[in-house]
Amino acid sequence: MSITFNSREEAKEYIDNLFGNKTGIIIKEGNKYIVKVIDNSNLECPFCKTKGFDKIGLKSHLEHGDCNDYNETEGLNRIY
């Protein structure tokens, strides 16, 4: 779902007033600001594409080893 506003302030106010598991991002197109509403109660795992997670459930899915695609990714060595 997306909604168009004439000013960034209006778009920001709309996002600030979202409730529940919804958040939004602002995209500028020309002189308009489009808010894309994201429902965080139906997130998709970026590795295995399983849907239906909330933020805590997705974190648990990855950290507890439930995602085989994530488990097979190689980590990068950090350079400090």
Backbone torsions as a table, in degrees:
resi	resn	phi	psi	omega
1	MET	NA	137.1	177.0
2	SER	-139.2	149.5	-177.7
3	ILE	-133.1	139.1	-176.9
4	THR	-102.8	137.6	178.2
5	PHE	-127.8	159.1	179.5
6	ASN	-86.6	-22.0	-179.2
7	SER	-133.9	154.2	178.3
8	ARG	-64.7	-35.3	-179.6
9	GLU	-62.1	-43.0	178.1
10	GLU	-63.4	-42.1	179.7
11	ALA	-63.7	-44.2	179.6
12	LYS	-62.8	-42.3	179.4
13	GLU	-62.6	-39.8	178.5
14	TYR	-61.3	-45.5	179.2
15	ILE	-62.8	-42.3	-179.5
16	ASP	-61.9	-25.3	-177.3
17	ASN	-97.5	3.7	175.2
18	LEU	-68.5	149.2	-177.8
19	PHE	-130.0	173.1	-179.2
20	GLY	72.6	-139.7	-178.2
21	ASN	-95.4	20.8	-176.5
22	LYS	-99.7	139.2	172.4
23	THR	-133.3	177.2	-180.0
24	GLY	-148.4	159.2	174.0
25	ILE	-124.8	149.1	-178.6
26	ILE	-104.7	129.6	177.2
27	ILE	-122.8	127.4	178.9
28	LYS	-91.5	127.0	175.3
29	GLU	-130.2	108.0	-176.0
30	GLY	64.8	-124.8	178.6
31	ASN	-103.4	14.8	179.1
32	LYS	-110.9	155.4	177.6
33	TYR	-120.2	121.0	-177.7
34	ILE	-105.0	127.2	175.9
35	VAL	-100.2	120.2	173.4
36	LYS	-97.1	120.4	-178.1
37	VAL	-88.0	131.0	-179.1
38	ILE	-115.3	128.4	177.8
39	ASP	-93.4	105.5	-176.4
40	ASN	-76.2	2.3	177.4
41	SER	-93.3	1.2	180.0
42	ASN	-138.1	53.8	-179.3
43	LEU	-79.0	156.1	179.4
44	GLU	-112.7	136.2	176.0
45	CYS	-65.2	126.4	-178.6
46	PRO	-70.8	-11.0	-178.6
47	PHE	-97.4	-56.8	-175.6
48	CYS	-99.7	-6.0	178.1
49	LYS	67.8	17.3	174.5
50	THR	-71.0	134.8	-176.4
51	LYS	-106.2	166.5	171.8
52	GLY	102.9	13.9	-179.7
53	PHE	-92.6	149.3	161.6
54	ASP	-93.3	-179.6	-175.3
55	LYS	-60.6	-44.2	-178.6
56	ILE	-67.7	-40.4	179.2
57	GLY	-64.6	-39.1	178.1
58	LEU	-66.0	-42.9	177.6
59	LYS	-60.2	-44.2	179.3
60	SER	-63.6	-42.5	178.8
61	HIS	-56.1	-40.7	-178.9
62	LEU	-80.5	-45.3	-174.1
63	GLU	-73.6	-26.5	-176.4
64	HIS	-93.8	6.5	175.2
65	GLY	79.9	19.4	-178.8
66	ASP	-80.1	-14.5	-177.5
67	CYS	-105.7	105.8	-179.1
68	ASN	-63.3	-36.7	179.1
69	ASP	-63.4	-40.1	177.4
70	TYR	-67.5	-41.3	-179.1
71	ASN	-62.3	-28.2	-177.8
72	GLU	-86.5	-5.7	178.9
73	THR	-76.2	146.6	179.2
74	GLU	-90.2	137.8	176.8
75	GLY	-81.6	157.5	176.5
76	LEU	-101.7	140.8	174.3
77	ASN	-74.7	128.5	179.2
78	ARG	-79.6	140.0	176.0
79	ILE	-108.9	122.5	-177.5
80	TYR	-98.6	NA	NA
